[in-house]
Amino acid sequence: MNYSIIITYCCKRVNELSELLSSIESQTLPPAEIVIVTDGPADEIKHHSNKLTKIYNHKRVKRPAPLRNFGLTKVKHDYVFITDDDDVWSYRKAELQLDYIIKNKADLCFCKSSKFYETESLVINNKPSIKNIDFNSLLLRNNLVMSSCLINYKINPDIKFPEPKDFRGWEDWFCWLNESYDKKKIILLCEKLVFYRKHIGSIKNNFITTMLKNQFEIIPSSFSISPLPLFLFYLLQVSRFVMMTIINLRVN
């Protein structure tokens, strides 16, 4: 089964990228191509370029959505993984997700994730359970991790991440909402197959407050939402906004 991987490279995380590529090389089902899209010039990683791995220098935009969309225009295969440059994959991630997306005829397949330093005790279930993700559940909680994304690009070639700055920090959530609203089949593989790093101070509280405001305004105007889910969405957004406002006041 041939598949592609899109890696967005930002913040000069050279060592982390090397770890990610090592974990990809260890896959029980190796990729047919790797597309690395950089946020500006990145001479420090050009040694990774080879027959399998292609590197494209995108103009600097300081957000991942344009890089991911650009990468989607360069891939050659029907199944496409998208991952960040500082993640690490379980050795069976590709094999299991591909198996499940094909068997379930899904448009998108995700898996659960774990913090990077929790990998030592991980035991992989050969037959993990799955959850079907619908719009209303996703509206109230985004439990789909960007770095676990697998796209069935053959049946879903129009998928796109919103690029305007108002979507910064939640472009992936809006994309998943849009896909589920259009009745695309989304499944979550209940197995931790990708490991992420939490960067201290990477997202500032005032940015989160702005992001919540944008979500509050954009989501209800973009979708026709039934009364109860809409009420719960507003309630959760207001609660999150109040919480972040209190945190900001304490910090300042």
MOGISUL-V548169 format. One record per helix or strand. SS is the DSSP state (alpha for helix, beta for strand). FROM is the first residue (numbers start at 0). TO is the last residue. If there is no record, write none. Layout:
ss: <SS & SS>
from: <FROM & FROM>
to: <TO & TO>
//
This chain:
ss: <beta & alpha & beta & alpha & beta & alpha & beta & beta & alpha & beta & alpha & beta & alpha & alpha & beta & alpha & alpha & beta & alpha & alpha>
from: <3 & 13 & 32 & 42 & 52 & 64 & 78 & 87 & 92 & 107 & 115 & 129 & 134 & 145 & 148 & 164 & 170 & 185 & 204 & 226>
to: <8 & 24 & 38 & 47 & 57 & 71 & 83 & 88 & 102 & 114 & 117 & 132 & 139 & 147 & 151 & 166 & 180 & 195 & 221 & 250>
//
